[in-house]
Amino acid sequence: MDTARPPAGRKTGTATRVVTLKRVRSFSQNEAPTGTTSFCAQCGKPLAAGTLACASCGQLVYLDQLRLIAKRAASLYSAGDVNAALAVWREALPLLPPHSEQYDSVARTISHLEGESAARLGMTPLPATPSRQTQPSQGAAWTKRLGPLGAGGALLMKYKWLALLLTKGKFLFLGLTNLKTLLSLLAFVGLYWAMFGWWFAVGFVGSIVLHEMGHYITVRRYGFAAEGPVFLPGFGAYVRWRGANVDPVVRSRISLAGPLYGLLAALASMLIYLATGAGVWLAVAHVGAWINLLNLIPVLIFDGQPAMTPLSRQERIAVLVVALAMLVITGEYVFLFIAIGTGYRLYQRDFPQLPSQFTAYYFIGLMTLLGFLSWFSAYSGEAMRAAHSGGY
């Protein structure tokens, strides 16, 4: 779990944005719009002249103007004026960093509108605007063919956790040397040691630590200030961090980092069980996978709540369908709660103007891998109990 709060002394909202654009006009694709630049409204770092995104935290410089463009284009499209909506969307491209997810999303929208406009005129659509998404690689094609499993493989390839651990290991050290963190961690270990024994306590608490450090390392990676994890014996843990006007995609990456690291911890426990045959590690793997799957419920205080924010209507429907399919396949009732939460988010209609397709793959991949690991570990545990009781 991660919690964010604005930095002390800084007001939140659009009023804090010191970067202004006097008027939106058309630019060539390689020309960055000019305006009054100063400091990033999100992390406070200086912005180079003509930059489109903060080099420290990735915040879009012209985020407010992009939101206005998206709102105006959606209004024109709803009124049936496809050409006017197309023209407005084209104004957004020069305000976005090339090869970014937001640029690709707008490029896809423009390509779709160009095709729709050409179809109305009975013409052949123009070639799609070049982007990473309109020209998928062979790896992306295999990801689509493999569905949720391919998405899980893609997100594990995307997050090269070993390299990150080696290069950002100082974050792990800094996060765990805080006095509050150490005292709460000792209390956390003591409780589960008394309840379930030493080895389960070590494995279970280790998986919780990795989950929270996933949040912590990702927060620091994006340049935000963060406190070390605080552990609440019997309840869970959280990481408190500070940030203003955080982009929903960045927020989702921070939230999903916890379940990702938790998945790695559960997989490590499963490997230890397969290597040693010690049932306690199978129990750790099952509980770890189940808790991280529970954290993907997209409402309330769970990590899934901010993780689902940058998903479009179609992407949330995909999450709902996969959750229901996994419920049928595995019989794991956590998927029912994920499906109910996703249905509620669909009912809320809080869809983003610039959705993140990668976040949808990320979410579905984590959900699927955690679900299968929870199911497999539970099945293996049943088989072990049956064998010990002479069932076969």
C-alpha positions in Angstrom: 0.0 0.0 0.0 1.2 3.5 -0.7 -0.1 6.8 0.5 0.6 10.2 -1.1 0.4 13.7 0.3 1.2 17.1 -1.1 4.6 18.6 0.0 4.4 21.0 2.9 4.0 24.6 1.9 2.9 23.8 -1.7 -0.7 24.3 -2.8 -2.1 21.7 -5.0 -4.1 22.1 -8.2 -3.6 23.9 -11.4 -2.7 27.2 -9.6 0.7 25.8 -8.8 1.6 25.3 -12.5 4.1 28.0 -13.3 4.5 27.0 -16.9 2.1 28.9 -19.2 1.2 28.8 -22.8 -0.3 32.0 -24.2 -2.2 30.2 -26.9 -2.2 26.8 -28.6 -1.2 26.8 -32.2 0.1 24.4 -34.8 3.8 23.4 -34.7 5.9 21.1 -36.8 6.3 17.7 -35.2 10.0 18.3 -34.3 9.5 21.8 -32.9 8.8 22.2 -29.2 6.3 25.0 -28.4 7.8 27.9 -26.6 6.5 29.6 -23.5 7.4 30.9 -20.1 9.3 28.2 -18.3 10.5 28.0 -14.8 10.1 25.0 -12.5 8.2 21.7 -12.7 4.8 22.0 -10.9 5.1 18.4 -9.7 8.7 18.0 -8.3 9.9 21.6 -8.4 13.0 20.8 -10.5 14.1 23.4 -13.1 12.7 23.0 -16.6 14.9 23.5 -19.7 13.5 25.9 -22.3 11.3 24.2 -24.8 11.0 21.0 -22.8 7.8 19.0 -23.1 8.2 16.8 -20.0 10.2 17.1 -16.8 13.4 15.2 -17.0 13.2 14.3 -13.3 9.7 13.1 -12.7 8.2 12.8 -16.3 5.4 15.3 -15.6 4.0 16.8 -18.9 4.7 20.5 -19.0 1.5 21.3 -20.9 -0.8 18.9 -19.1 -3.5 21.5 -18.4 -3.6 22.6 -22.1 -3.7 18.9 -23.1 -6.7 18.3 -20.9 -8.5 21.3 -22.5 -7.7 20.0 -25.9 -9.0 16.5 -25.1 -12.2 18.0 -23.6 -12.8 20.2 -26.6 -12.1 17.4 -29.1 -14.5 15.1 -27.3 -17.2 17.7 -27.3 -16.8 18.2 -31.1 -16.8 14.5 -31.8 -19.9 14.1 -29.7 -21.6 16.8 -31.8 -20.7 14.8 -35.0 -18.0 17.1 -36.3 -15.2 14.6 -36.9 -13.0 16.9 -39.0 -13.0 19.6 -36.3 -12.2 17.0 -33.6 -9.4 15.7 -35.8 -8.0 19.2 -36.1 -8.1 19.8 -32.4 -6.4 16.5 -31.6 -3.6 17.3 -34.0 -2.9 20.4 -31.9 -2.0 18.0 -29.0 0.9 16.2 -30.7 3.4 19.1 -30.6 2.7 19.4 -26.8 3.7 15.8 -26.2 7.2 14.2 -26.1 7.6 12.0 -29.2 7.7 8.2 -28.4 5.8 8.7 -25.2 2.7 6.7 -24.2 0.6 9.8 -24.3 1.9 10.7 -27.8 1.1 7.2 -29.0 -2.4 7.3 -27.6 -3.1 10.6 -29.3 -1.6 9.3 -32.5 -3.9 6.3 -32.4 -6.9 8.6 -31.9 -5.9 10.8 -34.9 -5.4 7.7 -37.0 -8.9 6.4 -36.1 -10.5 9.8 -36.8 -8.7 10.1 -40.1 -10.1 6.7 -41.1 -13.6 7.6 -40.0 -13.4 10.9 -41.9 -12.2 9.2 -45.0 -14.9 6.6 -44.7 -17.6 9.3 -44.6 -16.1 10.8 -47.8 -15.8 7.4 -49.5 -12.0 7.7 -49.7 -9.1 5.5 -48.7 -7.7 6.4 -45.3 -4.3 8.0 -45.0 -1.5 5.9 -43.4 -1.5 6.0 -39.7 0.7 8.5 -37.8 4.0 6.7 -37.1 4.3 5.6 -33.5 5.4 2.7 -31.4 1.8 1.5 -31.1 0.8 1.8 -34.8 3.9 -0.1 -35.9 4.0 -3.0 -33.4 7.1 -5.0 -33.0 7.2 -8.8 -33.3 7.3 -9.0 -29.5 4.2 -6.9 -29.2 2.4 -9.2 -31.6 3.3 -12.2 -29.6 2.0 -10.4 -26.5 -1.4 -10.0 -28.1 -1.5 -13.6 -29.2 -0.7 -14.9 -25.8 -3.3 -12.7 -24.1 -3.0 -12.3 -20.3 0.0 -14.6 -20.1 1.8 -12.6 -22.8 1.0 -9.4 -20.9 2.5 -10.9 -17.7 5.7 -11.8 -19.6 5.8 -8.4 -21.2 5.6 -6.6 -17.8 8.4 -8.8 -16.3 10.6 -8.0 -19.3 9.8 -4.4 -19.0 10.8 -4.2 -15.3 14.3 -5.6 -15.2 14.1 -5.9 -11.4 17.6 -7.3 -10.9 19.3 -4.3 -12.7 17.1 -2.0 -10.7 18.0 -3.6 -7.4 21.7 -3.4 -8.3 21.5 0.3 -9.4 19.0 1.5 -6.8 20.1 -0.6 -3.9 20.8 2.6 -1.9 17.1 3.3 -1.8 16.5 -0.1 -0.1 19.1 0.7 2.4 17.8 4.2 3.1 14.2 3.0 3.4 15.0 0.3 6.0 17.3 2.2 8.3 14.6 4.6 9.5 14.0 4.1 13.2 10.3 4.0 12.9 10.6 1.4 10.1 12.9 -0.8 12.1 10.8 -0.7 15.3 7.6 -1.4 13.5 9.3 -4.2 11.4 10.6 -5.9 14.6 7.0 -5.8 16.1 5.7 -7.2 12.8 8.1 -10.1 12.9 7.5 -10.8 16.5 3.7 -11.1 16.0 3.9 -13.6 13.2 6.8 -15.5 14.9 4.6 -16.0 17.9 1.6 -17.1 15.8 3.1 -19.2 13.1 6.8 -19.9 13.9 10.1 -18.4 12.9 10.4 -19.5 9.3 6.9 -18.4 8.3 7.4 -15.1 10.0 10.7 -14.5 8.1 9.2 -15.5 4.7 5.9 -13.7 5.2 7.4 -10.5 6.6 10.0 -10.6 3.9 7.3 -10.6 1.2 5.6 -7.7 2.8 8.9 -5.8 3.0 9.5 -6.4 -0.7 6.0 -5.2 -1.6 6.4 -2.0 0.3 9.9 -1.4 -1.0 8.5 -1.8 -4.5 6.4 1.3 -3.7 9.4 3.1 -2.1 11.9 2.4 -4.8 9.5 3.5 -7.5 8.6 6.7 -5.7 12.3 7.6 -5.4 12.9 6.6 -9.0 10.4 9.2 -10.1 12.1 11.8 -7.9 9.6 12.2 -5.1 10.3 12.4 -1.4 9.3 9.3 0.5 9.5 7.9 4.1 10.5 4.3 4.9 7.8 1.7 5.2 5.7 1.6 8.4 4.5 -1.8 9.5 1.3 -2.3 11.4 1.3 -5.7 13.1 -1.9 -7.6 12.2 -3.0 -5.1 9.6 -0.3 -4.4 7.0 2.1 -1.7 6.0 2.3 1.5 4.1 4.8 3.9 2.5 4.1 7.7 2.9 5.3 9.9 0.0 4.9 13.4 -1.1 3.9 14.7 -4.6 1.6 17.4 -6.1 -0.3 17.1 -9.4 1.1 13.5 -10.0 0.3 12.2 -13.4 -2.2 9.3 -13.2 0.1 7.0 -15.2 3.0 7.7 -12.8 0.6 7.2 -9.8 -0.5 3.8 -11.3 3.1 2.7 -11.8 3.9 3.5 -8.2 0.8 1.6 -7.0 1.4 -1.5 -9.2 5.1 -1.7 -8.2 4.1 -3.1 -4.8 2.2 -6.1 -6.2 4.9 -6.6 -8.8 7.6 -6.9 -6.1 5.2 -9.0 -4.0 4.8 -11.4 -7.0 8.6 -11.8 -7.2 8.7 -12.5 -3.5 6.0 -15.2 -3.8 7.8 -16.7 -6.8 11.0 -16.9 -4.8 9.2 -18.6 -2.0 7.7 -21.1 -4.4 11.2 -21.8 -5.8 12.6 -22.4 -2.3 9.7 -24.9 -1.7 10.4 -26.7 -5.0 14.1 -26.9 -4.1 13.7 -28.0 -0.4 10.3 -29.5 -0.1 9.7 -27.4 3.1 5.9 -26.8 3.3 6.3 -23.5 5.1 7.7 -21.9 2.0 4.6 -23.2 0.0 2.5 -21.5 2.6 4.5 -18.3 2.3 4.1 -18.4 -1.5 0.3 -18.9 -1.3 -0.3 -16.2 1.3 2.0 -13.7 -0.5 0.3 -14.3 -3.8 -3.2 -14.0 -2.3 -2.4 -10.8 -0.4 -0.9 -9.1 -3.5 -3.9 -10.2 -5.6 -6.2 -8.8 -2.9 -4.3 -5.5 -3.3 -5.5 -5.3 -6.9 -9.1 -4.6 -5.9 -9.7 -1.3 -7.7 -11.5 0.6 -4.8 -10.9 1.9 -1.3 -7.4 1.8 0.0 -6.1 -1.0 -2.2 -3.3 -0.5 -4.8 -5.8 -1.3 -7.5 -7.7 1.9 -7.0 -5.1 4.4 -8.4 -3.8 1.7 -10.7 -7.1 1.6 -12.6 -7.5 5.4 -12.9 -5.6 5.7 -16.3 -7.6 2.8 -17.9 -10.2 3.6 -20.5 -13.7 2.1 -20.6 -12.6 -0.7 -23.0 -9.5 -1.5 -20.9 -11.6 -1.7 -17.7 -14.0 -4.1 -19.5 -11.0 -6.2 -20.4 -10.0 -6.3 -16.7 -13.5 -7.3 -15.8 -13.6 -10.1 -18.3 -10.2 -11.5 -17.3 -11.2 -11.3 -13.6 -14.4 -13.3 -14.2 -12.5 -15.8 -16.4 -9.9 -16.3 -13.7 -12.7 -16.7 -11.1 -14.1 -19.6 -13.1 -10.7 -21.2 -13.8 -9.2 -21.0 -10.4 -12.2 -20.7 -8.1 -10.3 -17.9 -6.2 -13.0 -15.6 -4.8 -10.7 -12.5 -4.7 -11.4 -12.3 -8.4 -15.1 -11.8 -7.7 -14.2 -8.7 -5.6 -11.9 -7.4 -8.3 -14.7 -7.9 -10.8 -17.2 -6.1 -8.5 -14.7 -3.2 -8.0 -14.1 -2.9 -11.7 -17.8 -2.8 -12.3 -18.1 0.0 -9.8 -15.3 1.9 -11.6 -17.1 1.4 -14.9 -20.3 2.8 -13.2 -18.3 5.8 -11.9 -17.3 6.7 -15.5 -14.1 8.4 -14.3 -12.3 7.6 -17.6 -9.1 9.4 -18.5 -8.7 11.7 -21.5 -5.4 10.0 -22.3 -5.6 6.3 -21.3 -2.5 4.1 -20.8 -2.7 0.8 -22.7 0.5 -0.4 -21.1 -1.0 0.1 -17.6 -3.9 -2.2 -18.7 -1.5 -4.9 -19.8 0.5 -4.4 -16.5 -2.7 -4.7 -14.4 -4.0 -7.8 -16.2 -0.7 -9.5 -16.3 -0.1 -9.0 -12.6 -3.6 -10.2 -11.8 -3.3 -13.3 -13.9 0.1 -14.3 -12.7 -0.8 -13.8 -9.0 -4.0 -15.7 -9.5 -2.4 -18.7 -11.1 0.4 -18.7 -8.4 -2.2 -18.5 -5.6 -4.2 -21.3 -7.2 -1.2 -23.5 -7.9 0.3 -23.1 -4.4 -3.1 -23.9 -2.8 -3.5 -27.0 -5.1 0.0 -28.2 -4.1 -0.8 -27.7 -0.5 -3.9 -29.9 -0.8 -1.9 -32.5 -2.5 0.8 -32.4 0.2 -1.8 -32.8 3.0 -3.5 -35.7 1.1 -0.1 -37.4 0.8 0.7 -37.0 4.4 -2.7 -38.3 5.5 -2.4 -41.4 3.2 -5.0 -40.2 0.8 -3.0 -41.7 -2.1 
